[in-house]
Amino acid sequence: QVQLVESGGGLVQPGGSLRLSCAASGFTFSRYIMSWYRQAPGKERELVAAISSAGNTNYADSVKGRFTISRDNAENMVYLQMNSLKVEDTAVYYCSVRLMLRTYWGQGTQVTVSS
């Protein structure tokens, strides 16, 4: 069974940094695009960053230059390094993978940026 487990969220001050981790299992991790999404209260879930099996990346405009997605195919891990955090980054962050036409989600990890 596909399983995605996020960790690393927490409370951080504006300008601070966090690194989120996602442990994946139940599929051939190295073959699939992995993504990070986030959802703030009252808003729809939005794509934050994605990384292909080859390591190609793309980011939402709102996080470009601040966030970095990476993966370790040997360990079935995907990461989101978040720097220069803003209050607007506050959200539940989800790890995601699309297998065939089905999208799988982790349980989410809360990131709160506040002074």
PASEBA-1860 file (N, C-alpha, C; in nm, 3 decimals):
! residues 115
1> QVQLVESG> 0.083/-0.117/0.000/0.000/0.000/0.000/0.088/0.124/0.000 ~ 0.042/0.223/-0.073/0.116/0.348/-0.081/0.105/0.422/0.051 ~ 0.218/0.469/0.099/0.218/0.545/0.222/0.316/0.661/0.210 ~ 0.270/0.777/0.251/0.352/0.898/0.253/0.340/0.958/0.391 ~ 0.452/0.979/0.456/0.451/1.029/0.593/0.539/1.151/0.602 ~ 0.476/1.265/0.628/0.549/1.391/0.640/0.594/1.414/0.783 ~ 0.701/1.490/0.795/0.748/1.532/0.925/0.828/1.661/0.909 ~ 0.855/1.726/1.019/0.940/1.843/1.017/0.871/1.976/1.032
9> GGLVQPGG> 0.739/1.975/1.036/0.667/2.099/1.053/0.682/2.152/1.194 ~ 0.637/2.274/1.212/0.645/2.336/1.342/0.621/2.484/1.335 ~ 0.652/2.550/1.445/0.637/2.694/1.457/0.771/2.760/1.433 ~ 0.772/2.859/1.346/0.895/2.930/1.314/0.863/3.078/1.296 ~ 0.959/3.162/1.327/0.942/3.305/1.310/0.962/3.346/1.164 ~ 0.900/3.456/1.124/0.926/3.505/0.988/1.075/3.521/0.962 ~ 1.117/3.479/0.845/1.257/3.481/0.810/1.332/3.355/0.846 ~ 1.269/3.268/0.921/1.332/3.145/0.963/1.323/3.036/0.858
17> SLRLSCAA> 1.371/2.918/0.896/1.378/2.805/0.804/1.323/2.679/0.868 ~ 1.272/2.592/0.784/1.232/2.458/0.823/1.264/2.363/0.708 ~ 1.288/2.239/0.742/1.301/2.137/0.640/1.197/2.028/0.665 ~ 1.111/2.009/0.568/1.011/1.905/0.575/1.064/1.779/0.509 ~ 1.024/1.665/0.563/1.063/1.537/0.508/0.940/1.455/0.477 ~ 0.950/1.372/0.377/0.843/1.280/0.340/0.904/1.144/0.315 ~ 0.861/1.047/0.392/0.904/0.909/0.375/0.800/0.835/0.293 ~ 0.841/0.779/0.181/0.750/0.712/0.089/0.771/0.562/0.089
25> SGFTFSRY> 0.664/0.489/0.071/0.672/0.344/0.062/0.553/0.292/-0.018 ~ 0.565/0.168/-0.063/0.454/0.103/-0.132/0.454/0.119/-0.282 ~ 0.556/0.182/-0.337/0.568/0.198/-0.481/0.714/0.218/-0.517 ~ 0.743/0.210/-0.646/0.881/0.227/-0.691/0.912/0.376/-0.695 ~ 0.959/0.423/-0.584/0.973/0.567/-0.559/1.049/0.640/-0.670 ~ 1.159/0.583/-0.714/1.247/0.652/-0.806/1.185/0.680/-0.942 ~ 1.074/0.617/-0.974/1.013/0.631/-1.106/0.911/0.744/-1.114 ~ 0.878/0.806/-1.003/0.764/0.897/-1.002/0.800/1.039/-0.960
33> IMSWYRQA> 0.723/1.130/-1.016/0.730/1.269/-0.971/0.674/1.279/-0.831 ~ 0.745/1.348/-0.745/0.699/1.374/-0.610/0.671/1.523/-0.595 ~ 0.570/1.554/-0.517/0.527/1.692/-0.503/0.500/1.728/-0.359 ~ 0.511/1.855/-0.331/0.465/1.913/-0.206/0.351/2.009/-0.238 ~ 0.243/1.993/-0.164/0.131/2.085/-0.169/0.112/2.147/-0.032 ~ 0.036/2.254/-0.028/0.001/2.312/0.100/-0.143/2.362/0.096 ~ -0.203/2.369/0.213/-0.338/2.419/0.224/-0.350/2.504/0.349 ~ -0.384/2.628/0.329/-0.408/2.720/0.438/-0.556/2.722/0.470
41> PGKERELV> -0.593/2.760/0.593/-0.734/2.765/0.630/-0.815/2.851/0.534 ~ -0.926/2.797/0.488/-1.013/2.870/0.398/-0.967/2.876/0.254 ~ -0.857/2.812/0.223/-0.805/2.813/0.088/-0.794/2.672/0.032 ~ -0.789/2.664/-0.100/-0.772/2.536/-0.165/-0.627/2.491/-0.159 ~ -0.610/2.362/-0.170/-0.476/2.306/-0.173/-0.403/2.352/-0.299 ~ -0.278/2.392/-0.284/-0.202/2.442/-0.396/-0.068/2.371/-0.407 ~ -0.022/2.356/-0.529/0.109/2.297/-0.554/0.218/2.394/-0.513 ~ 0.312/2.345/-0.435/0.425/2.425/-0.391/0.548/2.395/-0.473
49> AAISSAGN> 0.578/2.267/-0.489/0.699/2.226/-0.560/0.684/2.083/-0.608 ~ 0.756/2.049/-0.713/0.755/1.913/-0.765/0.894/1.878/-0.814 ~ 0.924/1.750/-0.810/1.054/1.703/-0.856/1.036/1.572/-0.931 ~ 1.096/1.563/-1.047/1.086/1.444/-1.129/1.185/1.338/-1.083 ~ 1.172/1.221/-1.141/1.264/1.112/-1.108/1.408/1.147/-1.141 ~ 1.428/1.233/-1.240/1.561/1.275/-1.280/1.613/1.394/-1.201 ~ 1.528/1.450/-1.117/1.569/1.564/-1.037/1.531/1.699/-1.091 ~ 1.455/1.704/-1.199/1.405/1.831/-1.250/1.299/1.885/-1.155
57> TNYADSVK> 1.301/2.014/-1.133/1.212/2.074/-1.034/1.131/2.188/-1.092 ~ 1.019/2.214/-1.029/0.945/2.336/-1.055/0.878/2.381/-0.927 ~ 0.850/2.511/-0.919/0.801/2.572/-0.797/0.689/2.670/-0.826 ~ 0.603/2.685/-0.728/0.507/2.794/-0.733/0.582/2.927/-0.730 ~ 0.529/3.024/-0.800/0.595/3.155/-0.803/0.615/3.212/-0.664 ~ 0.524/3.185/-0.574/0.529/3.242/-0.441/0.646/3.190/-0.357 ~ 0.705/3.078/-0.397/0.813/3.021/-0.317/0.946/3.014/-0.391 ~ 0.948/3.053/-0.516/1.072/3.048/-0.593/1.181/3.130/-0.527
65> GRFTISRD> 1.298/3.071/-0.520/1.411/3.137/-0.458/1.419/3.118/-0.309 ~ 1.313/3.066/-0.249/1.310/3.045/-0.104/1.302/2.898/-0.066 ~ 1.229/2.820/-0.144/1.211/2.679/-0.115/1.291/2.594/-0.213 ~ 1.337/2.480/-0.166/1.407/2.385/-0.250/1.354/2.245/-0.225 ~ 1.307/2.180/-0.330/1.264/2.042/-0.320/1.380/1.952/-0.363 ~ 1.395/1.841/-0.295/1.499/1.745/-0.330/1.450/1.605/-0.298 ~ 1.522/1.507/-0.348/1.484/1.369/-0.321/1.607/1.283/-0.307 ~ 1.590/1.176/-0.234/1.693/1.075/-0.217/1.630/0.943/-0.258
73> NAENMVYL> 1.656/0.902/-0.381/1.592/0.782/-0.433/1.638/0.655/-0.362 ~ 1.758/0.657/-0.308/1.808/0.541/-0.236/1.734/0.520/-0.105 ~ 1.680/0.627/-0.050/1.612/0.619/0.079/1.462/0.643/0.069 ~ 1.411/0.661/-0.052/1.268/0.688/-0.072/1.222/0.809/0.009 ~ 1.299/0.915/0.001/1.269/1.036/0.076/1.261/1.156/-0.017 ~ 1.171/1.244/0.014/1.163/1.373/-0.053/1.161/1.481/0.054 ~ 1.225/1.593/0.023/1.242/1.699/0.121/1.195/1.831/0.064 ~ 1.159/1.919/0.153/1.131/2.056/0.116/1.203/2.147/0.213
81> QMNSLKVE> 1.310/2.209/0.165/1.383/2.306/0.245/1.317/2.441/0.226 ~ 1.273/2.500/0.335/1.201/2.626/0.331/1.281/2.731/0.404 ~ 1.325/2.831/0.331/1.402/2.941/0.387/1.325/3.071/0.373 ~ 1.367/3.170/0.447/1.305/3.303/0.442/1.154/3.293/0.452 ~ 1.109/3.218/0.549/0.966/3.192/0.562/0.887/3.318/0.592 ~ 0.769/3.322/0.536/0.677/3.433/0.552/0.551/3.386/0.623 ~ 0.481/3.478/0.682/0.354/3.445/0.747/0.260/3.377/0.648 ~ 0.265/3.420/0.524/0.179/3.365/0.420/0.209/3.218/0.388
89> DTAVYYCS> 0.322/3.168/0.434/0.356/3.028/0.414/0.287/2.936/0.513 ~ 0.221/2.992/0.610/0.151/2.912/0.710/0.045/2.824/0.643 ~ 0.055/2.695/0.665/-0.036/2.601/0.601/-0.004/2.461/0.651 ~ -0.091/2.368/0.618/-0.059/2.227/0.631/0.008/2.185/0.500 ~ 0.123/2.125/0.511/0.200/2.083/0.394/0.186/1.933/0.374 ~ 0.159/1.896/0.250/0.134/1.757/0.215/0.233/1.708/0.110 ~ 0.281/1.590/0.130/0.359/1.518/0.030/0.262/1.443/-0.060 ~ 0.293/1.435/-0.189/0.200/1.374/-0.282/0.272/1.303/-0.395
97> VRLMLRTY> 0.207/1.200/-0.447/0.255/1.129/-0.566/0.135/1.087/-0.649 ~ 0.150/1.095/-0.779/0.046/1.045/-0.868/0.093/0.915/-0.932 ~ 0.021/0.809/-0.903/0.047/0.679/-0.962/-0.068/0.649/-1.056 ~ -0.036/0.635/-1.184/-0.139/0.624/-1.286/-0.226/0.749/-1.276 ~ -0.357/0.732/-1.255/-0.445/0.847/-1.242/-0.488/0.875/-1.098 ~ -0.432/0.802/-1.006/-0.466/0.818/-0.866/-0.358/0.899/-0.794 ~ -0.401/1.000/-0.722/-0.310/1.081/-0.643/-0.316/1.038/-0.497 ~ -0.200/1.022/-0.437/-0.189/0.983/-0.298/-0.133/1.098/-0.217
105> WGQGTQVT> -0.179/1.107/-0.094/-0.141/1.215/-0.005/-0.094/1.163/0.128 ~ 0.000/1.233/0.186/0.034/1.207/0.324/-0.067/1.271/0.416 ~ -0.043/1.257/0.545/-0.137/1.310/0.644/-0.122/1.460/0.665 ~ -0.012/1.514/0.621/0.014/1.656/0.634/0.094/1.689/0.758 ~ 0.169/1.797/0.750/0.242/1.848/0.864/0.222/2.000/0.870 ~ 0.192/2.048/0.988/0.158/2.189/1.006/0.284/2.275/1.010 ~ 0.283/2.379/0.930/0.386/2.481/0.934/0.320/2.613/0.972 ~ 0.365/2.670/1.080/0.311/2.797/1.126/0.424/2.898/1.134
113> VSS> 0.409/3.006/1.061/0.508/3.114/1.059/0.447/3.232/1.131 ~ 0.501/3.263/1.246/0.443/3.368/1.329/0.547/3.422/1.425 ~ 0.535/3.549/1.455/0.622/3.611/1.553/0.559/3.610/1.692
END
